[in-house]
Amino acid sequence: MEALANTNKRIAMNNNESLRKMVHDARAPLNRISMNAELVKLVLENDIPKQKALEALNKIIANCQQCSEHLQEISDTHAAD
């Protein structure tokens, strides 16, 4: 019985660590989105070429897609439990 309890604890710890990593992986694109949004704001507030804003917006779109993929991975993994 104790061996089963220890096994369950190890599985729970592995699941928690896996979940922490997936959340971290989802946060990374969110941080890049925020940084690029700030860049767009600076471009619009100052006399900076609009091409810089377009580049930042393309990065925001790509990071939103990446974040969506990570969140789907979290959802799929959690649903499997």
Short mmCIF file of the C-alpha atoms (twelve columns), coordinates in Angstrom:
data_MODEL
# 
_entry.id   MODEL 
# 
loop_
_atom_site.group_PDB 
_atom_site.id 
_atom_site.type_symbol 
_atom_site.label_atom_id 
_atom_site.label_alt_id 
_atom_site.label_comp_id 
_atom_site.label_asym_id 
_atom_site.label_seq_id 
_atom_site.Cartn_x 
_atom_site.Cartn_y 
_atom_site.Cartn_z 
_atom_site.pdbx_PDB_model_num 
ATOM 1  C CA . MET A 1  0.000  0.000  0.000   1 
ATOM 2  C CA . GLU A 2  2.847  2.369  0.867   1 
ATOM 3  C CA . ALA A 3  4.544  1.637  -2.464  1 
ATOM 4  C CA . LEU A 4  1.354  2.626  -4.297  1 
ATOM 5  C CA . ALA A 5  1.133  5.858  -2.301  1 
ATOM 6  C CA . ASN A 6  4.765  6.676  -3.131  1 
ATOM 7  C CA . THR A 7  4.160  5.947  -6.807  1 
ATOM 8  C CA . ASN A 8  1.106  8.205  -6.797  1 
ATOM 9  C CA . LYS A 9  3.157  10.988 -5.170  1 
ATOM 10 C CA . ARG A 10 5.866  10.676 -7.837  1 
ATOM 11 C CA . ILE A 11 3.261  10.769 -10.610 1 
ATOM 12 C CA . ALA A 12 1.666  13.870 -9.064  1 
ATOM 13 C CA . MET A 13 5.069  15.562 -8.750  1 
ATOM 14 C CA . ASN A 14 5.895  14.754 -12.382 1 
ATOM 15 C CA . ASN A 15 2.497  16.052 -13.490 1 
ATOM 16 C CA . ASN A 16 2.990  19.272 -11.506 1 
ATOM 17 C CA . GLU A 17 6.462  19.784 -12.981 1 
ATOM 18 C CA . SER A 18 5.125  19.099 -16.463 1 
ATOM 19 C CA . LEU A 19 2.305  21.582 -15.925 1 
ATOM 20 C CA . ARG A 20 4.740  24.230 -14.636 1 
ATOM 21 C CA . LYS A 21 6.885  23.813 -17.753 1 
ATOM 22 C CA . MET A 22 3.877  24.080 -20.066 1 
ATOM 23 C CA . VAL A 23 2.663  27.234 -18.294 1 
ATOM 24 C CA . HIS A 24 6.170  28.706 -18.553 1 
ATOM 25 C CA . ASP A 25 6.203  27.868 -22.275 1 
ATOM 26 C CA . ALA A 26 2.859  29.654 -22.699 1 
ATOM 27 C CA . ARG A 27 4.061  32.727 -20.775 1 
ATOM 28 C CA . ALA A 28 7.119  33.247 -22.987 1 
ATOM 29 C CA . PRO A 29 5.100  34.283 -26.071 1 
ATOM 30 C CA . LEU A 30 2.886  36.474 -23.869 1 
ATOM 31 C CA . ASN A 31 5.967  38.368 -22.719 1 
ATOM 32 C CA . ARG A 32 7.081  38.821 -26.330 1 
ATOM 33 C CA . ILE A 33 3.590  40.032 -27.264 1 
ATOM 34 C CA . SER A 34 3.745  42.652 -24.522 1 
ATOM 35 C CA . MET A 35 7.210  43.792 -25.603 1 
ATOM 36 C CA . ASN A 36 6.149  44.116 -29.242 1 
ATOM 37 C CA . ALA A 37 2.957  45.956 -28.299 1 
ATOM 38 C CA . GLU A 38 5.117  48.482 -26.431 1 
ATOM 39 C CA . LEU A 39 7.245  48.858 -29.569 1 
ATOM 40 C CA . VAL A 40 4.143  49.562 -31.681 1 
ATOM 41 C CA . LYS A 41 3.043  52.131 -29.110 1 
ATOM 42 C CA . LEU A 42 6.446  53.864 -29.314 1 
ATOM 43 C CA . VAL A 43 6.300  53.875 -33.114 1 
ATOM 44 C CA . LEU A 44 2.837  55.435 -33.099 1 
ATOM 45 C CA . GLU A 45 3.759  58.027 -30.458 1 
ATOM 46 C CA . ASN A 46 7.018  59.069 -32.125 1 
ATOM 47 C CA . ASP A 47 8.426  59.748 -35.553 1 
ATOM 48 C CA . ILE A 48 9.619  56.187 -36.186 1 
ATOM 49 C CA . PRO A 49 9.097  54.423 -39.552 1 
ATOM 50 C CA . LYS A 50 5.755  52.595 -39.658 1 
ATOM 51 C CA . GLN A 51 7.582  49.520 -41.002 1 
ATOM 52 C CA . LYS A 52 8.827  48.956 -37.444 1 
ATOM 53 C CA . ALA A 53 5.207  48.838 -36.247 1 
ATOM 54 C CA . LEU A 54 4.278  46.367 -38.985 1 
ATOM 55 C CA . GLU A 55 7.202  44.121 -38.036 1 
ATOM 56 C CA . ALA A 56 6.175  44.236 -34.381 1 
ATOM 57 C CA . LEU A 57 2.544  43.484 -35.255 1 
ATOM 58 C CA . ASN A 58 3.627  40.453 -37.302 1 
ATOM 59 C CA . LYS A 59 5.612  39.240 -34.281 1 
ATOM 60 C CA . ILE A 60 2.572  39.769 -32.057 1 
ATOM 61 C CA . ILE A 61 0.433  37.666 -34.404 1 
ATOM 62 C CA . ALA A 62 3.051  34.885 -34.520 1 
ATOM 63 C CA . ASN A 63 3.407  34.886 -30.727 1 
ATOM 64 C CA . CYS A 64 -0.376 34.762 -30.260 1 
ATOM 65 C CA . GLN A 65 -0.450 31.660 -32.462 1 
ATOM 66 C CA . GLN A 66 2.430  30.115 -30.498 1 
ATOM 67 C CA . CYS A 67 0.697  30.861 -27.206 1 
ATOM 68 C CA . SER A 68 -2.499 29.297 -28.517 1 
ATOM 69 C CA . GLU A 69 -0.579 26.148 -29.426 1 
ATOM 70 C CA . HIS A 70 0.952  25.951 -25.942 1 
ATOM 71 C CA . LEU A 71 -2.441 26.437 -24.295 1 
ATOM 72 C CA . GLN A 72 -3.904 23.692 -26.488 1 
ATOM 73 C CA . GLU A 73 -1.046 21.419 -25.399 1 
ATOM 74 C CA . ILE A 74 -1.863 22.181 -21.758 1 
ATOM 75 C CA . SER A 75 -5.533 21.473 -22.409 1 
ATOM 76 C CA . ASP A 76 -4.794 18.216 -24.210 1 
ATOM 77 C CA . THR A 77 -2.417 17.067 -21.487 1 
ATOM 78 C CA . HIS A 78 -4.851 17.969 -18.708 1 
ATOM 79 C CA . ALA A 79 -7.732 16.232 -20.541 1 
ATOM 80 C CA . ALA A 80 -5.630 13.064 -20.792 1 
ATOM 81 C CA . ASP A 81 -5.292 12.942 -16.995 1 
# 
